[in-house]
C-alpha cells in the first residue's frame, strides 16, 4: 500500500511539475531590505513594463523555448547559472532534482528543469528598487511575498540578472 501511495504521489508530481514543483530559485523574505527611493511615477511605470516582460517570459517558459529565453538574460546570469560547479551543487542539493535523478550540466538543463517548473504562470505583484538600475521582482504565493526575479536595466531593457 505504501508503495502504491508513493507511486501515485510521484506520478502526480511529475505530471503537474510545471504548476506544483517547488520554486527552487525563489527566496522567501519576510521583510524586504531597505529600498532605494524612486518616485511613485517611476515605480509605477517600471512595474507596468516589468509586468509586460514577465508575461513575455511566461510565454517563452511555457513553450520551453530556451533560445527565446536567452536574450532576456544578462551575462552575469548566464555565467552564474551556467557554471558547472554551481549546476552540480544545485543538482545535489535540490530535493526535486534528486528525486527524479536529474543532473544539471548546462544552462539549458537549468532552464528546462528549474526555470520551467518554477516560473510557469507567474505574476509580478511588486518591485523593490535596489538602486537606479536594479530591481527585485516579487510575486505572492500562499499569501507570502516571494522573490521572483532580479532584474537589471540595460539602456531601456530589463534583463534577468544574478547581481
CORBEL-V641428 format. One record per residue. RES is the residue in three letters. SS is DSSP state (H for helix, E for strand, - for the rest). PHI is phi in whole degrees, 0 to 359 (* if undefined). Layout:
# CORBEL-V641428
RES_SS_PHI ; RES_SS_PHI
This chain:
# CORBEL-V641428
UNK_-_* ; UNK_H_298 ; UNK_H_297 ; UNK_H_297 ; UNK_H_298 ; UNK_H_298 ; UNK_H_296 ; UNK_H_295 ; UNK_H_296 ; UNK_H_298 ; UNK_H_296 ; UNK_H_299 ; UNK_H_297 ; UNK_H_295 ; UNK_H_290 ; UNK_-_251 ; UNK_H_302 ; UNK_H_292 ; UNK_H_251 ; UNK_H_241 ; UNK_-_295 ; UNK_-_297 ; UNK_-_268 ; UNK_-_295 ; UNK_-_272 ; UNK_-_283 ; UNK_-_249 ; UNK_E_279 ; UNK_-_224 ; UNK_-_287 ; UNK_-_225 ; UNK_-_291 ; UNK_-_293 ; UNK_-_303 ; UNK_-_273 ; UNK_-_288 ; UNK_-_277 ; UNK_-_232 ; UNK_-_294 ; UNK_H_300 ; UNK_H_295 ; UNK_H_296 ; UNK_H_297 ; UNK_H_298 ; UNK_H_299 ; UNK_H_294 ; UNK_H_298 ; UNK_H_298 ; UNK_H_296 ; UNK_H_290 ; UNK_H_298 ; UNK_H_297 ; UNK_H_300 ; UNK_H_297 ; UNK_H_296 ; UNK_H_298 ; UNK_H_298 ; UNK_H_302 ; UNK_H_295 ; UNK_H_299 ; UNK_H_293 ; UNK_H_299 ; UNK_-_275 ; UNK_-_54 ; UNK_-_267 ; UNK_H_301 ; UNK_H_296 ; UNK_H_288 ; UNK_H_281 ; UNK_H_307 ; UNK_-_296 ; UNK_-_269 ; UNK_E_253 ; UNK_-_271 ; UNK_H_295 ; UNK_H_300 ; UNK_H_296 ; UNK_H_300 ; UNK_H_287 ; UNK_H_293 ; UNK_H_271 ; UNK_-_258 ; UNK_-_292 ; UNK_H_304 ; UNK_H_294 ; UNK_H_295 ; UNK_H_297 ; UNK_H_296 ; UNK_H_298 ; UNK_H_294 ; UNK_H_300 ; UNK_H_279 ; UNK_H_258 ; UNK_-_277 ; UNK_H_301 ; UNK_H_298 ; UNK_H_292 ; UNK_H_297 ; UNK_H_301 ; UNK_-_260 ; UNK_-_54 ; UNK_-_264 ; UNK_-_247 ; UNK_-_284 ; UNK_-_234 ; UNK_-_222 ; UNK_H_299 ; UNK_H_295 ; UNK_H_300 ; UNK_H_301 ; UNK_H_300 ; UNK_H_291 ; UNK_H_257 ; UNK_H_241 ; UNK_H_292 ; UNK_H_303 ; UNK_H_291 ; UNK_H_264 ; UNK_H_240 ; UNK_-_291 ; UNK_-_57 ; UNK_-_267 ; UNK_-_230 ; UNK_-_268 ; UNK_-_271 ; UNK_E_198 ; UNK_E_226 ; UNK_E_234 ; UNK_E_284 ; UNK_E_267 ; UNK_E_205 ; UNK_-_301 ; UNK_-_239 ; UNK_E_227 ; UNK_E_224 ; UNK_E_261 ; UNK_E_255 ; UNK_E_247 ; UNK_E_238 ; UNK_E_246 ; UNK_E_233 ; UNK_-_50 ; UNK_-_65 ; UNK_E_239 ; UNK_E_288 ; UNK_E_230 ; UNK_E_292 ; UNK_E_262 ; UNK_E_216 ; UNK_E_254 ; UNK_E_241 ; UNK_E_231 ; UNK_E_271 ; UNK_E_243 ; UNK_-_55 ; UNK_-_241 ; UNK_E_241 ; UNK_E_280 ; UNK_E_231 ; UNK_E_290 ; UNK_-_228 ; UNK_-_233 ; UNK_-_319
